[in-house]
């Protein structure tokens, strides 16, 4: 069993134009900042069956590295994201974590 952690942020948009802005923001620097904070990689997944629903999945090498990210980097990065893309723009967010098993 792996010690690596998957951290997933799901976002459902009422407007695909806002989703496009969000993806541009992610690829324009946000993902790089999360990687600088300890993630090893990231992928953006457009979910089947829903035109404007996405997940961004980050991988961290261990739970300790993820905890350090949550403590030292996540508050600032989440605040920046919510300032640019608040729920009032028609976005519903969910976050999950889990241990990578394969």
Secondary structure as GFF3:
##gff-version 3
##sequence-region A 1 102
A	DSSP	beta_strand	5	13	.	.	.	ID=ss1
A	DSSP	alpha_helix	16	25	.	.	.	ID=ss2
A	DSSP	pi_helix	26	30	.	.	.	ID=ss3
A	DSSP	alpha_helix	31	36	.	.	.	ID=ss4
A	DSSP	beta_strand	39	46	.	.	.	ID=ss5
A	DSSP	beta_strand	53	60	.	.	.	ID=ss6
A	DSSP	alpha_helix	63	69	.	.	.	ID=ss7
A	DSSP	pi_helix	70	74	.	.	.	ID=ss8
A	DSSP	alpha_helix	75	84	.	.	.	ID=ss9
A	DSSP	three_ten_helix	87	89	.	.	.	ID=ss10
A	DSSP	beta_strand	91	99	.	.	.	ID=ss11
###
